Amino acid sequence: MKKNMVLEKSFSFSINIIHLYKYLIEEHKEYVLAKQVLRSGTSVGANIRESQNAESKKDFIHKLAISQKECDESIYWLELLVATNYISTEKFNTLFNEASQLHKLLKSIILSAKKGL
């Protein structure tokens, strides 16, 4: 069976976001920002998974575009968390790099799919 890199990367990112969420609520008692990053971070993979069952090429592109937006939103929350010292620069860099790679990959897939329309 062929590996789907974007599915694998988004699943891994979701797991890391869930660990970040647990850390934020357990260690910092920070619930609002934690919930925001949890929602956007796990939504990336959920929308990618949903795109695999798209009804059309346009629907596929739409689902991935939502995923790309959620990825960008996740980056925003991560930037906010590091700027307010809720997470270390090291933790930020790890998650930021992961999200940035996903964002670039999604952009590439979307552009390729649009060319095929």
Phi and psi restraints in degrees (range 20) as a CNS / XPLOR table:
assign (resid 1 and name C) (resid 2 and name N)
       (resid 2 and name CA) (resid 2 and name C) 1.0 -74.0 20.0 2
assign (resid 2 and name N) (resid 2 and name CA)
       (resid 2 and name C) (resid 3 and name N) 1.0 135.7 20.0 2
assign (resid 2 and name C) (resid 3 and name N)
       (resid 3 and name CA) (resid 3 and name C) 1.0 -74.2 20.0 2
assign (resid 3 and name N) (resid 3 and name CA)
       (resid 3 and name C) (resid 4 and name N) 1.0 143.2 20.0 2
assign (resid 3 and name C) (resid 4 and name N)
       (resid 4 and name CA) (resid 4 and name C) 1.0 -111.5 20.0 2
assign (resid 4 and name N) (resid 4 and name CA)
       (resid 4 and name C) (resid 5 and name N) 1.0 100.3 20.0 2
assign (resid 4 and name C) (resid 5 and name N)
       (resid 5 and name CA) (resid 5 and name C) 1.0 -59.6 20.0 2
assign (resid 5 and name N) (resid 5 and name CA)
       (resid 5 and name C) (resid 6 and name N) 1.0 -41.9 20.0 2
assign (resid 5 and name C) (resid 6 and name N)
       (resid 6 and name CA) (resid 6 and name C) 1.0 -67.7 20.0 2
assign (resid 6 and name N) (resid 6 and name CA)
       (resid 6 and name C) (resid 7 and name N) 1.0 -35.6 20.0 2
assign (resid 6 and name C) (resid 7 and name N)
       (resid 7 and name CA) (resid 7 and name C) 1.0 -65.7 20.0 2
assign (resid 7 and name N) (resid 7 and name CA)
       (resid 7 and name C) (resid 8 and name N) 1.0 -45.1 20.0 2
assign (resid 7 and name C) (resid 8 and name N)
       (resid 8 and name CA) (resid 8 and name C) 1.0 -64.0 20.0 2
assign (resid 8 and name N) (resid 8 and name CA)
       (resid 8 and name C) (resid 9 and name N) 1.0 -45.8 20.0 2
assign (resid 8 and name C) (resid 9 and name N)
       (resid 9 and name CA) (resid 9 and name C) 1.0 -65.5 20.0 2
assign (resid 9 and name N) (resid 9 and name CA)
       (resid 9 and name C) (resid 10 and name N) 1.0 -39.6 20.0 2
assign (resid 9 and name C) (resid 10 and name N)
       (resid 10 and name CA) (resid 10 and name C) 1.0 -70.2 20.0 2
assign (resid 10 and name N) (resid 10 and name CA)
       (resid 10 and name C) (resid 11 and name N) 1.0 -34.8 20.0 2
assign (resid 10 and name C) (resid 11 and name N)
       (resid 11 and name CA) (resid 11 and name C) 1.0 -65.9 20.0 2
assign (resid 11 and name N) (resid 11 and name CA)
       (resid 11 and name C) (resid 12 and name N) 1.0 -44.4 20.0 2
assign (resid 11 and name C) (resid 12 and name N)
       (resid 12 and name CA) (resid 12 and name C) 1.0 -62.2 20.0 2
assign (resid 12 and name N) (resid 12 and name CA)
       (resid 12 and name C) (resid 13 and name N) 1.0 -42.2 20.0 2
assign (resid 12 and name C) (resid 13 and name N)
       (resid 13 and name CA) (resid 13 and name C) 1.0 -61.9 20.0 2
assign (resid 13 and name N) (resid 13 and name CA)
       (resid 13 and name C) (resid 14 and name N) 1.0 -43.1 20.0 2
assign (resid 13 and name C) (resid 14 and name N)
       (resid 14 and name CA) (resid 14 and name C) 1.0 -59.9 20.0 2
assign (resid 14 and name N) (resid 14 and name CA)
       (resid 14 and name C) (resid 15 and name N) 1.0 -42.5 20.0 2
assign (resid 14 and name C) (resid 15 and name N)
       (resid 15 and name CA) (resid 15 and name C) 1.0 -61.4 20.0 2
assign (resid 15 and name N) (resid 15 and name CA)
       (resid 15 and name C) (resid 16 and name N) 1.0 -44.6 20.0 2
assign (resid 15 and name C) (resid 16 and name N)
       (resid 16 and name CA) (resid 16 and name C) 1.0 -65.3 20.0 2
assign (resid 16 and name N) (resid 16 and name CA)
       (resid 16 and name C) (resid 17 and name N) 1.0 -34.7 20.0 2
assign (resid 16 and name C) (resid 17 and name N)
       (resid 17 and name CA) (resid 17 and name C) 1.0 -68.2 20.0 2
assign (resid 17 and name N) (resid 17 and name CA)
       (resid 17 and name C) (resid 18 and name N) 1.0 -38.5 20.0 2
assign (resid 17 and name C) (resid 18 and name N)
       (resid 18 and name CA) (resid 18 and name C) 1.0 -63.9 20.0 2
assign (resid 18 and name N) (resid 18 and name CA)
       (resid 18 and name C) (resid 19 and name N) 1.0 -40.7 20.0 2
assign (resid 18 and name C) (resid 19 and name N)
       (resid 19 and name CA) (resid 19 and name C) 1.0 -63.6 20.0 2
assign (resid 19 and name N) (resid 19 and name CA)
       (resid 19 and name C) (resid 20 and name N) 1.0 -39.5 20.0 2
assign (resid 19 and name C) (resid 20 and name N)
       (resid 20 and name CA) (resid 20 and name C) 1.0 -62.9 20.0 2
assign (resid 20 and name N) (resid 20 and name CA)
       (resid 20 and name C) (resid 21 and name N) 1.0 -43.5 20.0 2
assign (resid 20 and name C) (resid 21 and name N)
       (resid 21 and name CA) (resid 21 and name C) 1.0 -57.4 20.0 2
assign (resid 21 and name N) (resid 21 and name CA)
       (resid 21 and name C) (resid 22 and name N) 1.0 -48.4 20.0 2
assign (resid 21 and name C) (resid 22 and name N)
       (resid 22 and name CA) (resid 22 and name C) 1.0 -59.6 20.0 2
assign (resid 22 and name N) (resid 22 and name CA)
       (resid 22 and name C) (resid 23 and name N) 1.0 -43.7 20.0 2
assign (resid 22 and name C) (resid 23 and name N)
       (resid 23 and name CA) (resid 23 and name C) 1.0 -59.9 20.0 2
assign (resid 23 and name N) (resid 23 and name CA)
       (resid 23 and name C) (resid 24 and name N) 1.0 -47.0 20.0 2
assign (resid 23 and name C) (resid 24 and name N)
       (resid 24 and name CA) (resid 24 and name C) 1.0 -63.1 20.0 2
assign (resid 24 and name N) (resid 24 and name CA)
       (resid 24 and name C) (resid 25 and name N) 1.0 -40.3 20.0 2
assign (resid 24 and name C) (resid 25 and name N)
       (resid 25 and name CA) (resid 25 and name C) 1.0 -80.0 20.0 2
assign (resid 25 and name N) (resid 25 and name CA)
       (resid 25 and name C) (resid 26 and name N) 1.0 -32.0 20.0 2
assign (resid 25 and name C) (resid 26 and name N)
       (resid 26 and name CA) (resid 26 and name C) 1.0 -81.3 20.0 2
assign (resid 26 and name N) (resid 26 and name CA)
       (resid 26 and name C) (resid 27 and name N) 1.0 -44.3 20.0 2
assign (resid 26 and name C) (resid 27 and name N)
       (resid 27 and name CA) (resid 27 and name C) 1.0 -89.1 20.0 2
assign (resid 27 and name N) (resid 27 and name CA)
       (resid 27 and name C) (resid 28 and name N) 1.0 -32.6 20.0 2
assign (resid 27 and name C) (resid 28 and name N)
       (resid 28 and name CA) (resid 28 and name C) 1.0 -114.1 20.0 2
assign (resid 28 and name N) (resid 28 and name CA)
       (resid 28 and name C) (resid 29 and name N) 1.0 -6.8 20.0 2
assign (resid 28 and name C) (resid 29 and name N)
       (resid 29 and name CA) (resid 29 and name C) 1.0 52.7 20.0 2
assign (resid 29 and name N) (resid 29 and name CA)
       (resid 29 and name C) (resid 30 and name N) 1.0 36.2 20.0 2
assign (resid 29 and name C) (resid 30 and name N)
       (resid 30 and name CA) (resid 30 and name C) 1.0 -100.6 20.0 2
assign (resid 30 and name N) (resid 30 and name CA)
       (resid 30 and name C) (resid 31 and name N) 1.0 110.4 20.0 2
assign (resid 30 and name C) (resid 31 and name N)
       (resid 31 and name CA) (resid 31 and name C) 1.0 -102.6 20.0 2
assign (resid 31 and name N) (resid 31 and name CA)
       (resid 31 and name C) (resid 32 and name N) 1.0 -35.4 20.0 2
assign (resid 31 and name C) (resid 32 and name N)
       (resid 32 and name CA) (resid 32 and name C) 1.0 -70.9 20.0 2
assign (resid 32 and name N) (resid 32 and name CA)
       (resid 32 and name C) (resid 33 and name N) 1.0 -55.9 20.0 2
assign (resid 32 and name C) (resid 33 and name N)
       (resid 33 and name CA) (resid 33 and name C) 1.0 -64.2 20.0 2
assign (resid 33 and name N) (resid 33 and name CA)
       (resid 33 and name C) (resid 34 and name N) 1.0 -37.2 20.0 2
assign (resid 33 and name C) (resid 34 and name N)
       (resid 34 and name CA) (resid 34 and name C) 1.0 -60.5 20.0 2
assign (resid 34 and name N) (resid 34 and name CA)
       (resid 34 and name C) (resid 35 and name N) 1.0 -44.1 20.0 2
assign (resid 34 and name C) (resid 35 and name N)
       (resid 35 and name CA) (resid 35 and name C) 1.0 -66.4 20.0 2
assign (resid 35 and name N) (resid 35 and name CA)
       (resid 35 and name C) (resid 36 and name N) 1.0 -38.0 20.0 2
assign (resid 35 and name C) (resid 36 and name N)
       (resid 36 and name CA) (resid 36 and name C) 1.0 -63.6 20.0 2
assign (resid 36 and name N) (resid 36 and name CA)
       (resid 36 and name C) (resid 37 and name N) 1.0 -48.1 20.0 2
assign (resid 36 and name C) (resid 37 and name N)
       (resid 37 and name CA) (resid 37 and name C) 1.0 -68.8 20.0 2
assign (resid 37 and name N) (resid 37 and name CA)
       (resid 37 and name C) (resid 38 and name N) 1.0 -32.8 20.0 2
assign (resid 37 and name C) (resid 38 and name N)
       (resid 38 and name CA) (resid 38 and name C) 1.0 -63.3 20.0 2
assign (resid 38 and name N) (resid 38 and name CA)
       (resid 38 and name C) (resid 39 and name N) 1.0 -47.1 20.0 2
assign (resid 38 and name C) (resid 39 and name N)
       (resid 39 and name CA) (resid 39 and name C) 1.0 -63.7 20.0 2
assign (resid 39 and name N) (resid 39 and name CA)
       (resid 39 and name C) (resid 40 and name N) 1.0 -50.0 20.0 2
assign (resid 39 and name C) (resid 40 and name N)
       (resid 40 and name CA) (resid 40 and name C) 1.0 -70.4 20.0 2
assign (resid 40 and name N) (resid 40 and name CA)
       (resid 40 and name C) (resid 41 and name N) 1.0 -39.8 20.0 2
assign (resid 40 and name C) (resid 41 and name N)
       (resid 41 and name CA) (resid 41 and name C) 1.0 -66.2 20.0 2
assign (resid 41 and name N) (resid 41 and name CA)
       (resid 41 and name C) (resid 42 and name N) 1.0 -38.1 20.0 2
assign (resid 41 and name C) (resid 42 and name N)
       (resid 42 and name CA) (resid 42 and name C) 1.0 -83.8 20.0 2
assign (resid 42 and name N) (resid 42 and name CA)
       (resid 42 and name C) (resid 43 and name N) 1.0 -20.9 20.0 2
assign (resid 42 and name C) (resid 43 and name N)
       (resid 43 and name CA) (resid 43 and name C) 1.0 -67.9 20.0 2
assign (resid 43 and name N) (resid 43 and name CA)
       (resid 43 and name C) (resid 44 and name N) 1.0 -28.7 20.0 2
assign (resid 43 and name C) (resid 44 and name N)
       (resid 44 and name CA) (resid 44 and name C) 1.0 -54.5 20.0 2
assign (resid 44 and name N) (resid 44 and name CA)
       (resid 44 and name C) (resid 45 and name N) 1.0 -56.8 20.0 2
assign (resid 44 and name C) (resid 45 and name N)
       (resid 45 and name CA) (resid 45 and name C) 1.0 -68.1 20.0 2
assign (resid 45 and name N) (resid 45 and name CA)
       (resid 45 and name C) (resid 46 and name N) 1.0 -35.2 20.0 2
assign (resid 45 and name C) (resid 46 and name N)
       (resid 46 and name CA) (resid 46 and name C) 1.0 -63.3 20.0 2
assign (resid 46 and name N) (resid 46 and name CA)
       (resid 46 and name C) (resid 47 and name N) 1.0 -41.4 20.0 2
assign (resid 46 and name C) (resid 47 and name N)
       (resid 47 and name CA) (resid 47 and name C) 1.0 -72.4 20.0 2
assign (resid 47 and name N) (resid 47 and name CA)
       (resid 47 and name C) (resid 48 and name N) 1.0 -33.8 20.0 2
assign (resid 47 and name C) (resid 48 and name N)
       (resid 48 and name CA) (resid 48 and name C) 1.0 -64.6 20.0 2
assign (resid 48 and name N) (resid 48 and name CA)
       (resid 48 and name C) (resid 49 and name N) 1.0 -44.7 20.0 2
assign (resid 48 and name C) (resid 49 and name N)
       (resid 49 and name CA) (resid 49 and name C) 1.0 -60.5 20.0 2
assign (resid 49 and name N) (resid 49 and name CA)
       (resid 49 and name C) (resid 50 and name N) 1.0 -43.1 20.0 2
assign (resid 49 and name C) (resid 50 and name N)
       (resid 50 and name CA) (resid 50 and name C) 1.0 -63.3 20.0 2
assign (resid 50 and name N) (resid 50 and name CA)
       (resid 50 and name C) (resid 51 and name N) 1.0 -34.1 20.0 2
assign (resid 50 and name C) (resid 51 and name N)
       (resid 51 and name CA) (resid 51 and name C) 1.0 -64.2 20.0 2
assign (resid 51 and name N) (resid 51 and name CA)
       (resid 51 and name C) (resid 52 and name N) 1.0 -23.9 20.0 2
assign (resid 51 and name C) (resid 52 and name N)
       (resid 52 and name CA) (resid 52 and name C) 1.0 -67.9 20.0 2
assign (resid 52 and name N) (resid 52 and name CA)
       (resid 52 and name C) (resid 53 and name N) 1.0 -16.5 20.0 2
assign (resid 52 and name C) (resid 53 and name N)
       (resid 53 and name CA) (resid 53 and name C) 1.0 -117.0 20.0 2
assign (resid 53 and name N) (resid 53 and name CA)
       (resid 53 and name C) (resid 54 and name N) 1.0 27.9 20.0 2
assign (resid 53 and name C) (resid 54 and name N)
       (resid 54 and name CA) (resid 54 and name C) 1.0 -61.7 20.0 2
assign (resid 54 and name N) (resid 54 and name CA)
       (resid 54 and name C) (resid 55 and name N) 1.0 149.9 20.0 2
assign (resid 54 and name C) (resid 55 and name N)
       (resid 55 and name CA) (resid 55 and name C) 1.0 -82.2 20.0 2
assign (resid 55 and name N) (resid 55 and name CA)
       (resid 55 and name C) (resid 56 and name N) 1.0 -19.2 20.0 2
assign (resid 55 and name C) (resid 56 and name N)
       (resid 56 and name CA) (resid 56 and name C) 1.0 -157.5 20.0 2
assign (resid 56 and name N) (resid 56 and name CA)
       (resid 56 and name C) (resid 57 and name N) 1.0 172.4 20.0 2
assign (resid 56 and name C) (resid 57 and name N)
       (resid 57 and name CA) (resid 57 and name C) 1.0 -63.1 20.0 2
assign (resid 57 and name N) (resid 57 and name CA)
       (resid 57 and name C) (resid 58 and name N) 1.0 -39.3 20.0 2
assign (resid 57 and name C) (resid 58 and name N)
       (resid 58 and name CA) (resid 58 and name C) 1.0 -64.1 20.0 2
assign (resid 58 and name N) (resid 58 and name CA)
       (resid 58 and name C) (resid 59 and name N) 1.0 -40.7 20.0 2
assign (resid 58 and name C) (resid 59 and name N)
       (resid 59 and name CA) (resid 59 and name C) 1.0 -64.9 20.0 2
assign (resid 59 and name N) (resid 59 and name CA)
       (resid 59 and name C) (resid 60 and name N) 1.0 -41.0 20.0 2
assign (resid 59 and name C) (resid 60 and name N)
       (resid 60 and name CA) (resid 60 and name C) 1.0 -57.6 20.0 2
assign (resid 60 and name N) (resid 60 and name CA)
       (resid 60 and name C) (resid 61 and name N) 1.0 -48.9 20.0 2
assign (resid 60 and name C) (resid 61 and name N)
       (resid 61 and name CA) (resid 61 and name C) 1.0 -62.5 20.0 2
assign (resid 61 and name N) (resid 61 and name CA)
       (resid 61 and name C) (resid 62 and name N) 1.0 -42.7 20.0 2
assign (resid 61 and name C) (resid 62 and name N)
       (resid 62 and name CA) (resid 62 and name C) 1.0 -60.6 20.0 2
assign (resid 62 and name N) (resid 62 and name CA)
       (resid 62 and name C) (resid 63 and name N) 1.0 -45.7 20.0 2
assign (resid 62 and name C) (resid 63 and name N)
       (resid 63 and name CA) (resid 63 and name C) 1.0 -63.3 20.0 2
assign (resid 63 and name N) (resid 63 and name CA)
       (resid 63 and name C) (resid 64 and name N) 1.0 -40.7 20.0 2
assign (resid 63 and name C) (resid 64 and name N)
       (resid 64 and name CA) (resid 64 and name C) 1.0 -69.7 20.0 2
assign (resid 64 and name N) (resid 64 and name CA)
       (resid 64 and name C) (resid 65 and name N) 1.0 -32.9 20.0 2
assign (resid 64 and name C) (resid 65 and name N)
       (resid 65 and name CA) (resid 65 and name C) 1.0 -65.6 20.0 2
assign (resid 65 and name N) (resid 65 and name CA)
       (resid 65 and name C) (resid 66 and name N) 1.0 -38.9 20.0 2
assign (resid 65 and name C) (resid 66 and name N)
       (resid 66 and name CA) (resid 66 and name C) 1.0 -62.6 20.0 2
assign (resid 66 and name N) (resid 66 and name CA)
       (resid 66 and name C) (resid 67 and name N) 1.0 -43.5 20.0 2
assign (resid 66 and name C) (resid 67 and name N)
       (resid 67 and name CA) (resid 67 and name C) 1.0 -60.6 20.0 2
assign (resid 67 and name N) (resid 67 and name CA)
       (resid 67 and name C) (resid 68 and name N) 1.0 -41.5 20.0 2
assign (resid 67 and name C) (resid 68 and name N)
       (resid 68 and name CA) (resid 68 and name C) 1.0 -62.9 20.0 2
assign (resid 68 and name N) (resid 68 and name CA)
       (resid 68 and name C) (resid 69 and name N) 1.0 -41.7 20.0 2
assign (resid 68 and name C) (resid 69 and name N)
       (resid 69 and name CA) (resid 69 and name C) 1.0 -63.7 20.0 2
assign (resid 69 and name N) (resid 69 and name CA)
       (resid 69 and name C) (resid 70 and name N) 1.0 -42.1 20.0 2
assign (resid 69 and name C) (resid 70 and name N)
       (resid 70 and name CA) (resid 70 and name C) 1.0 -64.8 20.0 2
assign (resid 70 and name N) (resid 70 and name CA)
       (resid 70 and name C) (resid 71 and name N) 1.0 -35.7 20.0 2
assign (resid 70 and name C) (resid 71 and name N)
       (resid 71 and name CA) (resid 71 and name C) 1.0 -64.1 20.0 2
assign (resid 71 and name N) (resid 71 and name CA)
       (resid 71 and name C) (resid 72 and name N) 1.0 -44.8 20.0 2
assign (resid 71 and name C) (resid 72 and name N)
       (resid 72 and name CA) (resid 72 and name C) 1.0 -63.9 20.0 2
assign (resid 72 and name N) (resid 72 and name CA)
       (resid 72 and name C) (resid 73 and name N) 1.0 -39.4 20.0 2
assign (resid 72 and name C) (resid 73 and name N)
       (resid 73 and name CA) (resid 73 and name C) 1.0 -63.3 20.0 2
assign (resid 73 and name N) (resid 73 and name CA)
       (resid 73 and name C) (resid 74 and name N) 1.0 -40.1 20.0 2
assign (resid 73 and name C) (resid 74 and name N)
       (resid 74 and name CA) (resid 74 and name C) 1.0 -60.2 20.0 2
assign (resid 74 and name N) (resid 74 and name CA)
       (resid 74 and name C) (resid 75 and name N) 1.0 -41.1 20.0 2
assign (resid 74 and name C) (resid 75 and name N)
       (resid 75 and name CA) (resid 75 and name C) 1.0 -60.8 20.0 2
assign (resid 75 and name N) (resid 75 and name CA)
       (resid 75 and name C) (resid 76 and name N) 1.0 -41.2 20.0 2
assign (resid 75 and name C) (resid 76 and name N)
       (resid 76 and name CA) (resid 76 and name C) 1.0 -58.4 20.0 2
assign (resid 76 and name N) (resid 76 and name CA)
       (resid 76 and name C) (resid 77 and name N) 1.0 -49.2 20.0 2
assign (resid 76 and name C) (resid 77 and name N)
       (resid 77 and name CA) (resid 77 and name C) 1.0 -63.5 20.0 2
assign (resid 77 and name N) (resid 77 and name CA)
       (resid 77 and name C) (resid 78 and name N) 1.0 -38.2 20.0 2
assign (resid 77 and name C) (resid 78 and name N)
       (resid 78 and name CA) (resid 78 and name C) 1.0 -63.7 20.0 2
assign (resid 78 and name N) (resid 78 and name CA)
       (resid 78 and name C) (resid 79 and name N) 1.0 -42.0 20.0 2
assign (resid 78 and name C) (resid 79 and name N)
       (resid 79 and name CA) (resid 79 and name C) 1.0 -62.0 20.0 2
assign (resid 79 and name N) (resid 79 and name CA)
       (resid 79 and name C) (resid 80 and name N) 1.0 -40.2 20.0 2
assign (resid 79 and name C) (resid 80 and name N)
       (resid 80 and name CA) (resid 80 and name C) 1.0 -65.7 20.0 2
assign (resid 80 and name N) (resid 80 and name CA)
       (resid 80 and name C) (resid 81 and name N) 1.0 -41.6 20.0 2
assign (resid 80 and name C) (resid 81 and name N)
       (resid 81 and name CA) (resid 81 and name C) 1.0 -64.4 20.0 2
assign (resid 81 and name N) (resid 81 and name CA)
       (resid 81 and name C) (resid 82 and name N) 1.0 -39.9 20.0 2
assign (resid 81 and name C) (resid 82 and name N)
       (resid 82 and name CA) (resid 82 and name C) 1.0 -73.9 20.0 2
assign (resid 82 and name N) (resid 82 and name CA)
       (resid 82 and name C) (resid 83 and name N) 1.0 -36.3 20.0 2
assign (resid 82 and name C) (resid 83 and name N)
       (resid 83 and name CA) (resid 83 and name C) 1.0 -66.7 20.0 2
assign (resid 83 and name N) (resid 83 and name CA)
       (resid 83 and name C) (resid 84 and name N) 1.0 -25.8 20.0 2
assign (resid 83 and name C) (resid 84 and name N)
       (resid 84 and name CA) (resid 84 and name C) 1.0 -103.6 20.0 2
assign (resid 84 and name N) (resid 84 and name CA)
       (resid 84 and name C) (resid 85 and name N) 1.0 12.9 20.0 2
assign (resid 84 and name C) (resid 85 and name N)
       (resid 85 and name CA) (resid 85 and name C) 1.0 63.7 20.0 2
assign (resid 85 and name N) (resid 85 and name CA)
       (resid 85 and name C) (resid 86 and name N) 1.0 26.6 20.0 2
assign (resid 85 and name C) (resid 86 and name N)
       (resid 86 and name CA) (resid 86 and name C) 1.0 -80.8 20.0 2
assign (resid 86 and name N) (resid 86 and name CA)
       (resid 86 and name C) (resid 87 and name N) 1.0 -27.8 20.0 2
assign (resid 86 and name C) (resid 87 and name N)
       (resid 87 and name CA) (resid 87 and name C) 1.0 -130.6 20.0 2
assign (resid 87 and name N) (resid 87 and name CA)
       (resid 87 and name C) (resid 88 and name N) 1.0 155.4 20.0 2
assign (resid 87 and name C) (resid 88 and name N)
       (resid 88 and name CA) (resid 88 and name C) 1.0 -75.3 20.0 2
assign (resid 88 and name N) (resid 88 and name CA)
       (resid 88 and name C) (resid 89 and name N) 1.0 160.7 20.0 2
assign (resid 88 and name C) (resid 89 and name N)
       (resid 89 and name CA) (resid 89 and name C) 1.0 -61.6 20.0 2
assign (resid 89 and name N) (resid 89 and name CA)
       (resid 89 and name C) (resid 90 and name N) 1.0 -37.2 20.0 2
assign (resid 89 and name C) (resid 90 and name N)
       (resid 90 and name CA) (resid 90 and name C) 1.0 -62.5 20.0 2
assign (resid 90 and name N) (resid 90 and name CA)
       (resid 90 and name C) (resid 91 and name N) 1.0 -46.6 20.0 2
assign (resid 90 and name C) (resid 91 and name N)
       (resid 91 and name CA) (resid 91 and name C) 1.0 -64.2 20.0 2
assign (resid 91 and name N) (resid 91 and name CA)
       (resid 91 and name C) (resid 92 and name N) 1.0 -42.9 20.0 2
assign (resid 91 and name C) (resid 92 and name N)
       (resid 92 and name CA) (resid 92 and name C) 1.0 -58.3 20.0 2
assign (resid 92 and name N) (resid 92 and name CA)
       (resid 92 and name C) (resid 93 and name N) 1.0 -49.3 20.0 2
assign (resid 92 and name C) (resid 93 and name N)
       (resid 93 and name CA) (resid 93 and name C) 1.0 -58.5 20.0 2
assign (resid 93 and name N) (resid 93 and name CA)
       (resid 93 and name C) (resid 94 and name N) 1.0 -41.4 20.0 2
assign (resid 93 and name C) (resid 94 and name N)
       (resid 94 and name CA) (resid 94 and name C) 1.0 -61.6 20.0 2
assign (resid 94 and name N) (resid 94 and name CA)
       (resid 94 and name C) (resid 95 and name N) 1.0 -51.6 20.0 2
assign (resid 94 and name C) (resid 95 and name N)
       (resid 95 and name CA) (resid 95 and name C) 1.0 -70.4 20.0 2
assign (resid 95 and name N) (resid 95 and name CA)
       (resid 95 and name C) (resid 96 and name N) 1.0 -37.7 20.0 2
assign (resid 95 and name C) (resid 96 and name N)
       (resid 96 and name CA) (resid 96 and name C) 1.0 -62.3 20.0 2
assign (resid 96 and name N) (resid 96 and name CA)
       (resid 96 and name C) (resid 97 and name N) 1.0 -44.4 20.0 2
assign (resid 96 and name C) (resid 97 and name N)
       (resid 97 and name CA) (resid 97 and name C) 1.0 -62.6 20.0 2
assign (resid 97 and name N) (resid 97 and name CA)
       (resid 97 and name C) (resid 98 and name N) 1.0 -41.4 20.0 2
assign (resid 97 and name C) (resid 98 and name N)
       (resid 98 and name CA) (resid 98 and name C) 1.0 -62.9 20.0 2
assign (resid 98 and name N) (resid 98 and name CA)
       (resid 98 and name C) (resid 99 and name N) 1.0 -46.5 20.0 2
assign (resid 98 and name C) (resid 99 and name N)
       (resid 99 and name CA) (resid 99 and name C) 1.0 -66.5 20.0 2
assign (resid 99 and name N) (resid 99 and name CA)
       (resid 99 and name C) (resid 100 and name N) 1.0 -39.5 20.0 2
assign (resid 99 and name C) (resid 100 and name N)
       (resid 100 and name CA) (resid 100 and name C) 1.0 -64.3 20.0 2
assign (resid 100 and name N) (resid 100 and name CA)
       (resid 100 and name C) (resid 101 and name N) 1.0 -41.4 20.0 2
assign (resid 100 and name C) (resid 101 and name N)
       (resid 101 and name CA) (resid 101 and name C) 1.0 -62.4 20.0 2
assign (resid 101 and name N) (resid 101 and name CA)
       (resid 101 and name C) (resid 102 and name N) 1.0 -43.4 20.0 2
assign (resid 101 and name C) (resid 102 and name N)
       (resid 102 and name CA) (resid 102 and name C) 1.0 -62.8 20.0 2
assign (resid 102 and name N) (resid 102 and name CA)
       (resid 102 and name C) (resid 103 and name N) 1.0 -43.4 20.0 2
assign (resid 102 and name C) (resid 103 and name N)
       (resid 103 and name CA) (resid 103 and name C) 1.0 -60.0 20.0 2
assign (resid 103 and name N) (resid 103 and name CA)
       (resid 103 and name C) (resid 104 and name N) 1.0 -45.9 20.0 2
assign (resid 103 and name C) (resid 104 and name N)
       (resid 104 and name CA) (resid 104 and name C) 1.0 -64.5 20.0 2
assign (resid 104 and name N) (resid 104 and name CA)
       (resid 104 and name C) (resid 105 and name N) 1.0 -41.9 20.0 2
assign (resid 104 and name C) (resid 105 and name N)
       (resid 105 and name CA) (resid 105 and name C) 1.0 -63.2 20.0 2
assign (resid 105 and name N) (resid 105 and name CA)
       (resid 105 and name C) (resid 106 and name N) 1.0 -44.1 20.0 2
assign (resid 105 and name C) (resid 106 and name N)
       (resid 106 and name CA) (resid 106 and name C) 1.0 -62.4 20.0 2
assign (resid 106 and name N) (resid 106 and name CA)
       (resid 106 and name C) (resid 107 and name N) 1.0 -43.4 20.0 2
assign (resid 106 and name C) (resid 107 and name N)
       (resid 107 and name CA) (resid 107 and name C) 1.0 -59.6 20.0 2
assign (resid 107 and name N) (resid 107 and name CA)
       (resid 107 and name C) (resid 108 and name N) 1.0 -43.0 20.0 2
assign (resid 107 and name C) (resid 108 and name N)
       (resid 108 and name CA) (resid 108 and name C) 1.0 -64.0 20.0 2
assign (resid 108 and name N) (resid 108 and name CA)
       (resid 108 and name C) (resid 109 and name N) 1.0 -44.5 20.0 2
assign (resid 108 and name C) (resid 109 and name N)
       (resid 109 and name CA) (resid 109 and name C) 1.0 -64.0 20.0 2
assign (resid 109 and name N) (resid 109 and name CA)
       (resid 109 and name C) (resid 110 and name N) 1.0 -43.2 20.0 2
assign (resid 109 and name C) (resid 110 and name N)
       (resid 110 and name CA) (resid 110 and name C) 1.0 -62.1 20.0 2
assign (resid 110 and name N) (resid 110 and name CA)
       (resid 110 and name C) (resid 111 and name N) 1.0 -46.0 20.0 2
assign (resid 110 and name C) (resid 111 and name N)
       (resid 111 and name CA) (resid 111 and name C) 1.0 -62.6 20.0 2
assign (resid 111 and name N) (resid 111 and name CA)
       (resid 111 and name C) (resid 112 and name N) 1.0 -41.6 20.0 2
assign (resid 111 and name C) (resid 112 and name N)
       (resid 112 and name CA) (resid 112 and name C) 1.0 -63.2 20.0 2
assign (resid 112 and name N) (resid 112 and name CA)
       (resid 112 and name C) (resid 113 and name N) 1.0 -42.8 20.0 2
assign (resid 112 and name C) (resid 113 and name N)
       (resid 113 and name CA) (resid 113 and name C) 1.0 -66.3 20.0 2
assign (resid 113 and name N) (resid 113 and name CA)
       (resid 113 and name C) (resid 114 and name N) 1.0 -36.8 20.0 2
assign (resid 113 and name C) (resid 114 and name N)
       (resid 114 and name CA) (resid 114 and name C) 1.0 -65.8 20.0 2
assign (resid 114 and name N) (resid 114 and name CA)
       (resid 114 and name C) (resid 115 and name N) 1.0 -34.9 20.0 2
assign (resid 114 and name C) (resid 115 and name N)
       (resid 115 and name CA) (resid 115 and name C) 1.0 -64.9 20.0 2
assign (resid 115 and name N) (resid 115 and name CA)
       (resid 115 and name C) (resid 116 and name N) 1.0 -29.4 20.0 2
assign (resid 115 and name C) (resid 116 and name N)
       (resid 116 and name CA) (resid 116 and name C) 1.0 -82.3 20.0 2
assign (resid 116 and name N) (resid 116 and name CA)
       (resid 116 and name C) (resid 117 and name N) 1.0 -2.1 20.0 2
